[in-house]
Amino acid sequence: MITEDDTRNIAPAHVLGQELSSLSIEELGERIVWLEDEIERLEQARHAKEASRKAADSFFR
């Protein structure tokens, strides 16, 4: 079982700006998929916040 302490020692799957020459084609593909998934997650969070803001704006008008 992985504890919270264990997760602090796990390196992120990708660090922006990191050297890529040592990665294989498969590893690059995996990172692209991971980053696309992360972009989708960020967009969903942004849309949820925008919806909350719009609801609050309409309530206080």
CYANA upper distance limits for C-alpha pairs under 8 A (distance plus 0.5 A):
  2 ILE  CA      6 ASP  CA      6.43
  2 ILE  CA      7 THR  CA      7.57
  3 THR  CA      7 THR  CA      7.10
  4 GLU  CA      8 ARG  CA      7.22
  5 ASP  CA      9 ASN  CA      7.77
  6 ASP  CA     10 ILE  CA      7.47
 13 ALA  CA     31 ARG  CA      7.60
 13 ALA  CA     34 TRP  CA      8.47
 14 HIS  CA     18 GLN  CA      8.13
 14 HIS  CA     31 ARG  CA      7.34
 23 LEU  CA     27 GLU  CA      6.29
 23 LEU  CA     28 LEU  CA      6.82
 24 SER  CA     28 LEU  CA      6.71
 25 ILE  CA     29 GLY  CA      6.70
 26 GLU  CA     30 GLU  CA      6.69
 27 GLU  CA     31 ARG  CA      6.72
 28 LEU  CA     32 ILE  CA      6.71
 29 GLY  CA     33 VAL  CA      6.85
 30 GLU  CA     34 TRP  CA      6.68
 31 ARG  CA     35 LEU  CA      6.47
 32 ILE  CA     36 GLU  CA      6.58
 33 VAL  CA     37 ASP  CA      6.69
 34 TRP  CA     38 GLU  CA      6.70
 35 LEU  CA     39 ILE  CA      6.60
 36 GLU  CA     40 GLU  CA      6.80
 37 ASP  CA     41 ARG  CA      6.79
 38 GLU  CA     42 LEU  CA      6.68
 39 ILE  CA     43 GLU  CA      6.62
 40 GLU  CA     44 GLN  CA      6.68
 41 ARG  CA     45 ALA  CA      6.81
 42 LEU  CA     46 ARG  CA      6.67
 43 GLU  CA     47 HIS  CA      6.61
 44 GLN  CA     48 ALA  CA      6.67
 45 ALA  CA     49 LYS  CA      6.76
 46 ARG  CA     50 GLU  CA      6.62
 47 HIS  CA     51 ALA  CA      6.63
 48 ALA  CA     52 SER  CA      6.77
 49 LYS  CA     53 ARG  CA      6.64
 50 GLU  CA     54 LYS  CA      6.63
 51 ALA  CA     55 ALA  CA      6.65
 52 SER  CA     56 ALA  CA      6.67
 53 ARG  CA     57 ASP  CA      6.51
 54 LYS  CA     58 SER  CA      6.63
 55 ALA  CA     59 PHE  CA      6.66
 56 ALA  CA     60 PHE  CA      6.74
 57 ASP  CA     61 ARG  CA      6.82
